[in-house]
Amino acid sequence: MVNPIELPKTEISKRLLQNLRRTRLEVQEVSLELAEINVKLGEYIRQKQLERVRKTLIG
Protein backbone atom coordinates (compact mmCIF):
# COMPACT_ATOMS: atom_id res chain seq x y z
CA MET A 1 0.00 0.00 0.00
CA VAL A 2 0.98 3.62 -0.42
CA ASN A 3 2.25 5.32 2.72
CA PRO A 4 0.66 8.71 3.43
CA ILE A 5 2.93 11.77 3.27
CA GLU A 6 3.96 12.97 6.70
CA LEU A 7 4.24 16.71 7.26
CA PRO A 8 7.15 17.91 9.43
CA LYS A 9 6.37 19.13 12.90
CA THR A 10 5.78 22.85 13.38
CA GLU A 11 9.09 23.38 15.19
CA ILE A 12 11.00 21.73 12.38
CA SER A 13 9.16 23.77 9.75
CA LYS A 14 9.92 27.01 11.60
CA ARG A 15 13.60 26.11 11.95
CA LEU A 16 13.86 25.16 8.27
CA LEU A 17 12.19 28.42 7.25
CA GLN A 18 14.60 30.42 9.41
CA ASN A 19 17.54 28.58 7.85
CA LEU A 20 16.22 29.29 4.35
CA ARG A 21 15.79 32.98 5.13
CA ARG A 22 19.30 33.20 6.55
CA THR A 23 20.75 31.38 3.54
CA ARG A 24 18.90 33.73 1.18
CA LEU A 25 20.41 36.73 2.98
CA GLU A 26 23.90 35.17 2.86
CA VAL A 27 23.55 34.58 -0.89
CA GLN A 28 22.36 38.16 -1.33
CA GLU A 29 25.39 39.41 0.64
CA VAL A 30 27.82 37.43 -1.53
CA SER A 31 26.07 38.66 -4.67
CA LEU A 32 26.48 42.28 -3.57
CA GLU A 33 30.13 41.70 -2.71
CA LEU A 34 30.73 40.19 -6.16
CA ALA A 35 29.01 43.17 -7.79
CA GLU A 36 31.33 45.50 -5.86
CA ILE A 37 34.39 43.52 -6.96
CA ASN A 38 33.14 43.66 -10.55
CA VAL A 39 32.83 47.45 -10.40
CA LYS A 40 36.33 47.81 -8.94
CA LEU A 41 37.75 45.49 -11.60
CA GLY A 42 36.04 47.51 -14.33
CA GLU A 43 37.54 50.72 -12.94
CA TYR A 44 40.98 49.11 -12.81
CA ILE A 45 40.72 47.93 -16.43
CA ARG A 46 39.59 51.38 -17.62
CA GLN A 47 42.47 53.02 -15.74
CA LYS A 48 45.02 50.66 -17.33
CA GLN A 49 43.53 51.29 -20.79
CA LEU A 50 43.77 55.04 -20.22
CA GLU A 51 47.40 54.68 -19.13
CA ARG A 52 48.23 52.66 -22.29
CA VAL A 53 46.55 55.24 -24.53
CA ARG A 54 48.40 58.12 -22.86
CA LYS A 55 51.69 56.23 -23.05
CA THR A 56 51.12 55.61 -26.76
CA LEU A 57 50.33 59.30 -27.38
CA ILE A 58 53.46 60.43 -25.55
CA GLY A 59 55.61 57.63 -26.80
ZINOR-V684284 format. One record per residue. N is the residue number from 1. SS is DSSP state (H for helix, E for strand, C for the rest). PHI is phi in radians with two decimals (* if undefined). Layout:
# ZINOR-V684284
n->N ss->SS phi->PHI
n->N ss->SS phi->PHI
This chain:
# ZINOR-V684284
n->1 ss->C phi->*
n->2 ss->C phi->-1.47
n->3 ss->C phi->-1.39
n->4 ss->C phi->-1.22
n->5 ss->C phi->-1.30
n->6 ss->C phi->-1.72
n->7 ss->C phi->-1.49
n->8 ss->C phi->-1.16
n->9 ss->C phi->-1.14
n->10 ss->H phi->-0.98
n->11 ss->H phi->-1.09
n->12 ss->H phi->-1.15
n->13 ss->H phi->-1.06
n->14 ss->H phi->-1.11
n->15 ss->H phi->-1.13
n->16 ss->H phi->-1.10
n->17 ss->H phi->-1.13
n->18 ss->H phi->-1.09
n->19 ss->H phi->-1.10
n->20 ss->H phi->-1.12
n->21 ss->H phi->-1.12
n->22 ss->H phi->-1.12
n->23 ss->H phi->-1.10
n->24 ss->H phi->-1.06
n->25 ss->H phi->-1.17
n->26 ss->H phi->-1.14
n->27 ss->H phi->-1.14
n->28 ss->H phi->-1.10
n->29 ss->H phi->-1.07
n->30 ss->H phi->-1.10
n->31 ss->H phi->-1.07
n->32 ss->H phi->-1.17
n->33 ss->H phi->-1.13
n->34 ss->H phi->-1.13
n->35 ss->H phi->-1.09
n->36 ss->H phi->-1.13
n->37 ss->H phi->-1.08
n->38 ss->H phi->-1.08
n->39 ss->H phi->-1.11
n->40 ss->H phi->-1.10
n->41 ss->H phi->-1.13
n->42 ss->H phi->-1.08
n->43 ss->H phi->-1.11
n->44 ss->H phi->-1.08
n->45 ss->H phi->-1.11
n->46 ss->H phi->-1.08
n->47 ss->H phi->-1.10
n->48 ss->H phi->-1.14
n->49 ss->H phi->-1.11
n->50 ss->H phi->-1.09
n->51 ss->H phi->-1.08
n->52 ss->H phi->-1.14
n->53 ss->H phi->-1.14
n->54 ss->H phi->-1.11
n->55 ss->H phi->-1.10
n->56 ss->H phi->-1.16
n->57 ss->H phi->-1.14
n->58 ss->H phi->-1.33
n->59 ss->C phi->-0.99
